[in-house]
Amino acid sequence: MKESTVNFYSEGETIAGILRLPDTGDGPYRGIVQGPGWMGLKDANLYLRYHEALTAAGFAVLIFDYRGFGDSGGRTDILLPSMQLEDLINAVTYLASRDDIDSDNIGTFGSGGHGRRECDPPCGNRFEGGLRCCAGSRCRRRGLVASHEKRTRVADVP
């Protein structure tokens, strides 16, 4: 998988991310935004096996540090799930703005305590039809992406 460092803005703060792309093809790729687990960071090695499987299946994966964490800007003395949800929404918006991403096919992926947050439709109807989500343990066991009541198999994640 190819990897590059990216930056985008969330509520005026610079957000640091890593964009991982498949080794083959030029896109546009279907995209997945991962909010790291509770107090997690974008460069944690535990996410690599998921990203390798997803990029091998043809997906682009964006993972980022929430505001106030890791290499991202923002206050380090505040920890609010609502702010992290704003960061997730802004990450989806950033990914959708890229020419190498299919903006109609963007999903979110969460691990640990954040899996449920990623499955609350973070963008409302802004990306209707293309927004999918997956909570960590369900993805790990079944390779599923949930879209409200529908489920679609996207990858066999080890």
C-alpha positions as CSV (number, residue, x, y, z in Angstrom):
1,M,0.0,0.0,0.0
2,K,1.1,3.5,-0.7
3,E,1.1,6.0,2.2
4,S,1.3,9.8,2.4
5,T,0.9,12.4,5.1
6,V,-2.0,14.7,4.6
7,N,-3.5,17.7,6.5
8,F,-6.9,19.2,6.6
9,Y,-8.9,21.6,8.8
10,S,-11.5,20.9,11.5
11,E,-13.1,23.9,13.1
12,G,-10.1,26.0,12.4
13,E,-7.4,23.6,13.6
14,T,-5.0,21.7,11.4
15,I,-5.6,17.9,11.5
16,A,-2.8,15.5,10.7
17,G,-3.6,12.4,8.8
18,I,-2.2,9.4,6.9
19,L,-3.8,8.5,3.6
20,R,-3.2,4.9,2.5
21,L,-3.9,3.9,-1.1
22,P,-3.9,0.6,-3.0
23,D,-0.6,-0.3,-4.7
24,T,-2.4,-0.6,-8.0
25,G,-4.8,1.7,-9.9
26,D,-5.1,5.5,-10.2
27,G,-8.6,5.8,-8.7
28,P,-10.9,7.2,-8.0
29,Y,-11.0,4.8,-5.1
30,R,-13.8,4.0,-2.7
31,G,-12.8,5.7,0.6
32,I,-12.8,4.8,4.3
33,V,-12.2,7.3,7.1
34,Q,-11.1,5.8,10.4
35,G,-11.4,7.6,13.6
36,P,-8.8,6.0,15.9
37,G,-9.9,4.3,19.0
38,W,-10.4,6.1,22.3
39,M,-7.3,8.1,22.9
40,G,-5.7,6.4,19.9
41,L,-3.3,8.0,17.4
42,K,-3.2,7.7,13.6
43,D,0.2,5.9,13.5
44,A,-0.6,3.1,15.9
45,N,0.6,-0.2,14.5
46,L,-2.6,-2.1,15.5
47,Y,-4.5,-0.4,12.6
48,L,-2.0,-1.6,9.9
49,R,-3.5,-5.0,9.4
50,Y,-7.0,-3.5,8.8
51,H,-5.6,-0.9,6.4
52,E,-3.5,-3.5,4.5
53,A,-6.6,-5.7,4.0
54,L,-8.8,-2.7,3.0
55,T,-6.3,-1.2,0.5
56,A,-5.7,-4.7,-1.0
57,A,-9.5,-4.8,-1.6
58,G,-9.2,-1.5,-3.5
59,F,-10.2,1.0,-0.8
60,A,-8.4,4.2,0.2
61,V,-8.1,4.7,3.9
62,L,-7.7,8.0,5.8
63,I,-6.8,7.9,9.5
64,F,-6.1,11.0,11.5
65,D,-5.3,12.4,14.9
66,Y,-8.3,14.1,16.6
67,R,-7.9,17.8,17.6
68,G,-5.5,18.0,20.6
69,F,-4.0,14.6,19.9
70,G,-0.7,13.5,18.3
71,D,0.3,15.8,15.5
72,S,-3.0,17.7,15.2
73,G,-3.5,21.2,16.4
74,G,-6.0,22.1,19.1
75,R,-6.3,22.2,22.9
76,T,-4.9,19.3,24.7
77,D,-7.0,19.9,27.9
78,I,-10.4,19.1,26.3
79,L,-11.7,15.6,25.5
80,L,-15.3,15.8,24.1
81,P,-16.8,13.1,21.9
82,S,-18.8,15.8,20.1
83,M,-15.6,17.5,19.0
84,Q,-14.2,14.2,17.8
85,L,-17.4,13.6,15.8
86,E,-16.9,17.1,14.2
87,D,-13.3,16.0,13.2
88,L,-14.7,12.8,11.7
89,I,-17.3,14.7,9.6
90,N,-14.5,17.1,8.4
91,A,-12.3,14.1,7.5
92,V,-15.1,12.7,5.4
93,T,-15.5,16.1,3.7
94,Y,-11.8,16.3,3.1
95,L,-11.6,12.9,1.6
96,A,-14.7,13.6,-0.6
97,S,-12.9,16.7,-2.0
98,R,-10.0,14.7,-3.4
99,D,-9.9,13.8,-7.2
100,D,-8.5,10.3,-6.4
101,I,-11.5,9.4,-4.2
102,D,-15.0,8.5,-5.4
103,S,-17.1,10.9,-3.2
104,D,-20.2,8.8,-3.6
105,N,-18.5,5.8,-2.0
106,I,-17.1,6.9,1.4
107,G,-17.5,5.0,4.6
108,T,-16.3,5.2,8.2
109,F,-14.6,2.6,10.3
110,G,-14.2,2.6,14.0
111,S,-12.3,0.5,16.5
112,G,-12.6,0.1,20.2
113,G,-15.0,2.5,21.9
114,H,-15.3,4.6,18.8
115,G,-16.9,1.9,16.6
116,R,-20.4,2.9,17.6
117,R,-19.7,6.6,17.1
118,E,-18.6,5.9,13.5
119,C,-21.9,4.1,13.0
120,D,-24.0,7.0,14.0
121,P,-24.4,8.6,10.5
122,P,-21.8,11.4,11.0
123,C,-22.8,13.4,8.0
124,G,-26.6,13.1,8.0
125,N,-27.7,13.2,4.4
126,R,-24.6,15.0,3.1
127,F,-23.3,11.8,1.6
128,E,-26.5,9.8,1.3
129,G,-26.1,6.6,-0.7
130,G,-22.3,6.5,-0.3
131,L,-21.8,6.7,3.4
132,R,-21.2,3.4,5.1
133,C,-19.9,2.5,8.5
134,C,-18.4,-0.4,10.4
135,A,-17.8,-1.1,14.1
136,G,-14.6,-2.9,14.9
137,S,-15.6,-6.2,16.3
138,R,-18.3,-6.8,13.6
139,C,-15.8,-5.9,10.9
140,R,-13.2,-8.2,12.4
141,R,-15.5,-11.2,12.6
142,R,-17.6,-10.8,9.5
143,G,-15.9,-8.3,7.2
144,L,-19.1,-6.2,7.1
145,V,-20.0,-2.6,6.5
146,A,-23.3,-1.6,8.0
147,S,-25.5,0.9,6.2
148,H,-28.4,1.4,8.5
149,E,-30.3,-1.9,8.3
150,K,-28.5,-3.1,5.1
151,R,-25.1,-5.0,5.3
152,T,-22.7,-5.3,2.4
153,R,-19.6,-7.5,2.4
154,V,-16.5,-5.4,1.5
155,A,-13.4,-7.2,2.7
156,D,-12.3,-10.1,4.7
157,V,-10.4,-8.3,7.4
158,P,-8.2,-10.7,9.4
